Amino acid sequence: MFTTCPINGLTPWRDGYNPCTVQLPLRLAWKREIYKGYAGVPMVSGQSVFVHSRKPPKNLVSEEKLSVFSRNNGELLWERTFQDVDFFNAYGVM
């Protein structure tokens, strides 16, 4: 990571990210308990935070959930739960 501010906010990757604009220290706005996820990365769109999570499988059946929270206060706006069946292919790989 860079220790000094890049010129004009440009990094070597030309992604426009400027680490000098982050206000430290960061603070935790809200927290919710969810299942473990594939990547564990929430997606933000407008005032909504989307989180995809998954319970560990039991007897090859796992439960997946899409939860949407309010960006401002973490209130659960809606969620959808569905079952997924894990299977092994001919090569024994999930």
C-alpha positions in Angstrom: 0.0 0.0 0.0 1.1 3.5 -0.5 2.5 5.5 2.3 2.3 8.9 0.6 -0.4 10.5 -1.6 0.0 9.8 -5.3 0.1 12.7 -7.7 -3.4 13.9 -8.7 -4.9 10.8 -6.9 -3.6 8.4 -9.6 -2.2 5.1 -8.6 -0.1 2.9 -10.8 -3.3 1.0 -11.7 -5.0 4.2 -12.9 -8.1 3.4 -10.9 -8.7 6.8 -9.6 -8.5 5.6 -6.0 -6.9 8.2 -3.7 -6.0 6.9 -0.3 -5.6 10.5 1.0 -9.4 11.0 0.8 -10.2 8.3 3.5 -11.0 9.9 6.8 -9.4 8.0 9.6 -10.2 6.5 12.1 -13.0 4.6 10.4 -15.9 3.7 12.7 -18.3 0.8 12.6 -21.8 2.2 11.6 -23.8 -1.0 12.3 -23.4 -4.8 12.6 -25.6 -7.8 11.8 -25.2 -11.5 12.2 -25.4 -13.4 8.9 -24.5 -16.9 7.6 -21.0 -17.4 6.2 -20.8 -16.2 2.6 -18.9 -17.2 -0.5 -16.9 -14.0 -0.6 -18.3 -12.2 2.4 -18.4 -9.0 0.4 -21.5 -6.8 0.7 -22.7 -4.8 -2.4 -24.0 -1.3 -1.9 -26.5 0.3 -4.3 -28.0 3.6 -3.3 -29.3 3.2 0.3 -29.3 -0.6 0.3 -26.6 -3.1 1.3 -27.0 -6.6 -0.3 -25.4 -9.6 1.3 -25.4 -13.2 0.0 -24.7 -15.8 2.6 -24.8 -19.6 3.0 -25.2 -22.0 5.9 -22.9 -25.0 5.9 -24.5 -28.0 4.2 -26.3 -30.8 6.1 -26.8 -34.0 4.2 -25.7 -32.2 1.0 -28.4 -29.6 1.4 -27.4 -26.1 2.2 -29.5 -23.0 2.8 -28.6 -19.7 1.0 -29.9 -16.3 1.8 -30.0 -12.9 0.1 -30.4 -10.2 2.7 -30.9 -6.5 2.1 -30.2 -4.0 4.8 -30.6 -0.2 5.1 -27.3 1.5 4.5 -28.0 4.1 7.2 -29.0 2.1 10.2 -28.6 -1.6 9.3 -32.3 -2.4 9.5 -33.3 -5.5 7.6 -35.4 -4.4 4.6 -36.1 -7.9 3.1 -34.5 -11.3 2.6 -35.0 -14.4 0.5 -34.0 -17.9 1.6 -33.6 -20.9 -0.7 -32.2 -24.4 -0.5 -29.3 -25.5 -2.6 -28.3 -29.1 -3.2 -24.6 -29.8 -3.2 -23.5 -32.6 -5.6 -20.4 -34.4 -6.6 -19.6 -34.7 -10.3 -18.0 -37.7 -12.0 -14.6 -36.5 -10.8 -15.6 -36.3 -7.2 -15.2 -32.5 -7.1 -17.9 -30.3 -5.7 
